[in-house]
Amino acid sequence: MTPLDRAEQAVIGAVFLDPSQLDHFGSWLRPEHFYRPAHQALYASVLALRERAHPGSTAAVGAVPVSWVADAVTEAGTRIRGVTAPYAHQLVAACPRPEHAVVYGRMVLEGAIHRTVAEHAVRLHQAARADTVRSGTEETLLRADALARVLADLARRWGVDARPVPPPAGPELVVQTPAVDEDLHADEEFLLACLAARPDQLGVVVGWLRPEDFADLGHQQLYRALGALHHRGEPVDQLTVLWEVQRRGALNDCALDAERVVRVLDPLGVAGSAEFFGERVVGAALVRTAFESAQRVRVLAEDAAVPAGRLIGHALHALGPLDEVRRRWHTARTGPTPEKPQPPGPDRGSPGRAEAARARSRPHRAAPSPAAAAITAVPSRTPRRSPA
């Protein structure tokens, strides 16, 4: 029997012995937080009996009527099979100290936090895998939102702030990445060809498209080279990009060679919108990032040594890269959000005030002396050039 099983038994046993313990944790500990179905049914039953003002729910310690336990077992029998009176007495015997019921309840809630976070991480992982196959993002976004809501609710119940907390330094977790399909590979190549053929489109996508959004490492290097040329205002064509890739040392990598650079950036037959294909690349990066974030959250949740509060913060931190890609994906679809104009401060727009500030910053020229004025009044003579 695991410590979690013993904690669940102790909580219900404490409620059978002292029903007033429900006043301490009945508001934040729910039946779904118990792992075993029998314990869920028994805990839901005692909550229902208290709502119906059962006589045993207000009894003092040592004066709890037998009907309190008997009616709870009967109520639980309407929810699930197999709950018997002998098992209820076994739960009573499993409670070390009824006055420690709040601590036992926190143990149950901590186990539920680990279990719930792991379940939603698995669902996010499965949704990202499915969206990878069908080139979509809808299910991934729904599961990511569900996981974020669950983490916020669990943080409230546990009594901590729902804020990202980076995990302690340690060995880097090796996560799997979904295989790159041929359609995504073709989209990335066509996008790079569009940008090389029409460099003016770089100004449209550089605000929300990042090199790491490309699944292919060689395509990442090509986009970095294109972005560098665009940033410096230099011409963009097959040769200039090839030279920039070489300057960055990317041709020494097995992912790129000169022939591949020229082939990918071939402008012949390229007629398309870089913005459209860039949106598809960012969407694929969103799903891929969700795939990796879900694995990190699942590993954290399955580690029972991680405290519940830290688990929530570490899980939110693992979802940070997904939120960042999602914001850029939204910008690619709808455009950047216009900045809200700020009202001018008092007297900030006054021309006189601005002129006074500029005057204070100008160096003051000293008044010329009379002797200097006399010297400057004499016209200077142009020296004669000696004859050649």
FIMILUM-284713 format. One record per residue (C-alpha): residue in three letters; x, y, z. Coordinates in steps of 0.02 Angstrom, whole numbers, plus 50000, padded with zeros to 5 digits. Example, Ala and Ser with C-alpha at 12.3 -4.5 7.8 and 13.67 -1.06 7.14 Angstrom:
REM residues 2
ala506154977550390
ser506844994750357
//
This chain:
REM residues 388
met500005000050000
thr500715016949948
pro500815032250062
leu499445040149957
asp498275025549990
arg498595026950176
ala498285045750171
glu496615043350084
gln496095030550213
ala496635041850354
val495615056550290
ile493995046650280
gly494345037850444
ala494615054750528
val492945061050460
phe492065045650527
leu492825048550699
asp492665067550701
pro491445074750572
ser491945092450620
gln493575089950525
leu492595093350366
asp492505111550418
his494395112750396
phe494615105150223
gly492885102250151
ser493015118150046
trp494625113649953
leu494695094649956
arg493485087049831
pro492975068949796
glu493885068949628
his495525072049720
phe495475054149788
tyr496265040849680
arg495275025449730
pro493435025349673
ala492845018449841
his493665032949931
gln492895045349808
ala491175038149842
leu491375038150032
tyr492025055950038
ala490645062049922
ser489395053250036
val489965061950196
leu489915078750105
ala488135074950048
leu487605069850224
arg488305085850296
glu487365096250167
arg485765087350219
ala486155091550403
his486365073650458
pro486335072450649
gly488055064650651
ser488845078950554
thr488785090350708
ala489165077250841
ala490645079750956
val492125068050963
gly491685052351057
ala489815055151033
val489665051450848
pro488145040450816
val488345023850726
ser487125030050594
trp488435042550534
val489565028750467
ala488135017150419
asp487215030350319
ala488855035550234
val489135017550178
thr487335016450115
glu487515032850021
ala489155027049944
gly488305010949887
thr487185021249774
arg488745028349689
ile489855012949674
arg489784994449712
gly490834985449839
val490834997949984
thr490444988150143
ala490314991850328
pro491864981450373
tyr492894992050253
ala492245007850335
his492825001450505
gln494494997150426
leu494645015450373
val494295020950551
ala495695009850614
ala496875016650479
cys496795034550547
pro498265037850665
arg497605054350739
pro495945062050688
glu496565079450736
his497895077950599
ala496565076250464
val497045092750380
val498815086450352
tyr498145070150281
gly497005080150167
arg498495090050100
met499355073550062
val497845068149961
leu497785084749870
glu499645083949830
gly499425066749755
ala497945073249654
ile498985087849590
his500335076149525
arg499065064449449
thr497995078149369
val499475087449294
ala500155071249222
glu498465066849145
his498275083749060
ala500075083249000
val499725066548917
arg498175073748833
leu499175088548768
his500505076748703
gln499215066148613
ala498355081548539
ala500015088348474
arg500415071548396
ala498725071148309
asp498875089248249
thr500585085248179
val499805071948068
arg498355082748008
ser499345099148002
gly498175107848123
thr498265117448286
glu496485117348356
glu496585102348472
thr498315107248534
leu497715124548583
leu496185117448672
arg497235105348774
ala498535118648814
asp497165130248878
ala496435116048982
leu498125112449062
ala498385130949102
arg496655131949184
val496995116349286
leu498655123149347
ala497815139549398
asp496445130249494
leu497685118649580
ala498755133549629
arg497245141649710
arg496805125849805
trp498595123049861
gly498795141249913
val500205146949799
asp500365159849661
ala500135153149485
arg501775159749416
pro503175151249317
val504645145049419
pro506175138149329
pro506725120949388
pro508405119249476
ala509955116649371
gly510235098649325
pro510455087049178
glu509495092749026
leu507945082648991
val508025073748823
val506345075748738
gln505745067848578
thr505215078348430
pro503925072948301
ala504595067748131
val504575081147997
asp503375076247859
glu503665079947676
asp502315093347665
leu503105103747804
his504825101547727
ala504155107747560
asp503285122647643
glu504915127947725
glu505885126747562
phe504565136347466
leu504545149847600
leu506435152047588
ala506345152747398
cys504985166147409
leu506035176647527
ala507565175047415
ala506575179447258
arg505665194047340
pro506735200747483
asp505465214347519
gln504375200847600
leu505695198547735
gly505065214547814
val503355206447834
val503895190347921
val505425194848023
gly504335201948161
trp503555185148205
leu504555171448115
arg506085164748207
pro507465153048143
glu506995139948272
asp505245139148197
phe505985129248052
ala506015110648086
asp507505107547971
leu509195113248039
gly509805118147866
his508275128947839
gln508635137548006
gln510365142447944
leu509685148847779
tyr508385159647866
arg509725166647982
ala510765171547831
leu509275179647746
gly508855189147904
ala510635195247925
leu510715201947746
his509025210347768
his509575218247932
arg511155225347853
gly510215231347700
glu511285221147580
pro510695213147417
val509865196147432
asp510095182647300
gln510765165047288
leu512585170247291
thr512475182947432
val511535170547541
leu512785156847501
trp514215168547549
glu513345173347712
val513045155047754
gln514885151647726
arg515385166447835
arg514335159347975
gly515195142547962
ala513585133547918
leu514325125247763
asn515425115047877
asp513855107347949
cys513205091547871
ala511485099747859
leu512005111647720
asp513125112047568
ala513305124147424
glu512265113847303
arg510815112947425
val510855131647458
val510765135547272
arg509405122647244
val508285128747387
leu508455147047339
asp508115144247154
pro506955158747105
leu506285150346948
gly504435146246960
val504235154247132
ala502605163947143
gly501795164147313
ser501535173447475
ala502905171747603
glu501675177347736
phe500535162547700
phe501915149547708
gly502695158247857
glu501065156247952
arg501075137747913
val502865136047975
val502455145048139
gly500905134248162
ala501945118548144
ala503205125848268
leu501785128948391
val501245110748384
arg503035104748396
thr503355115748548
ala501775109348632
phe502375091648597
glu504015095248689
ser503225105348831
ala501995091448867
gln503425079048888
arg504315090549011
val502735093149114
arg502375074549118
val504125070349180
leu503945083249319
ala502225076949369
glu502775058849378
asp504165063249500
ala503385061149672
ala504875069849753
val504365086649677
pro503265096349800
ala501565101449736
gly501895120149739
arg503515118249644
leu502695106449520
ile501405119649475
gly502735133049452
his503895121549352
ala502445116149241
leu501985134149203
his503815137549163
ala503815122649043
leu502305130148954
gly503205146848931
pro503985142748761
leu502285137148699
asp501495153648752
glu502875163248662
val502625153848498
arg500745155548516
arg500875174548528
arg501915175348370
trp500715163248282
his499275174648329
thr500225189748261
ala500535180448098
arg498665177448080
thr497965194048136
gly499395206448126
pro500245215648269
thr499155223348402
pro499205242348385
glu499955251048534
lys498755261248637
pro499205279648622
gln499765287148787
pro499125304348836
pro500505317448844
gly501105322449015
pro500865339849084
asp501775353048981
arg502775339748888
gly502165345848720
ser502525364448754
pro503725371548622
gly504395384048746
arg504785370548873
ala505655359848742
glu506655374748679
ala507185378948857
ala507785361148882
arg508785361748721
ala509525378548769
arg510145371448934
ser511015357448842
arg511915369048717
pro513665375148763
his513695393848798
arg514935403948693
ala515945416948788
ala515815435148729
pro517365440248627
ser518565452748705
pro518865469848618
ala520595464348565
ala519935448548490
ala518575458348402
ala519885469848326
ile520895455148265
thr519405446548188
ala518905462748103
val520525462748000
pro520225453047840
ser521355438247818
arg522505437947669
thr522575423547551
pro524355417347535
arg525075418447362
arg525485402247275
ser527295401147225
pro527565399647038
ala527845382446978
//
